[in-house]
């Protein structure tokens, strides 16, 4: 069973490997994002014991949006800086589980992405629009209040 947890310092290398394999350009502050609890990892393991049976299968990096104050529940908005899954595990719901876990703790999520991954964000319920001035990028927005 795939479990989603906050990344620890021990996960940083695995996270970096997954992101690098997906050829994603990620901010240089991965160490700080992990320390802040803004990186989620997918792995397989026993939920009861907390032991992992596999290395990092996927990762999601969030960057808090500082221009938004927390909502009434204390949740803040965040930007998905990167989401990636090991090639052998793609198409099995790992990326979806990562984004849903992030959405469970944030009032709003945003993301910028290539048109090729639009179906992924559409299926998750993101409102999608073009990035102004960049025909090759799209912007997605997910509001937890508007989710079903």
Buried (B, 14 or more C-beta within 10 A) or exposed (E): EBBBBBBEEEBBEBBBBBBEEBEBEBEEBBEEBBBEEBBBBBBBBEEEEEEBEEBBBBBBBBBBBEEEEEBEEEBBBBBBBBBBBBEEBBEBBBBBBBBBBBBEBBBBBBBEBEEEBBEBBEEBBBEBEEEEEEEEEBBBBBBBEEEE
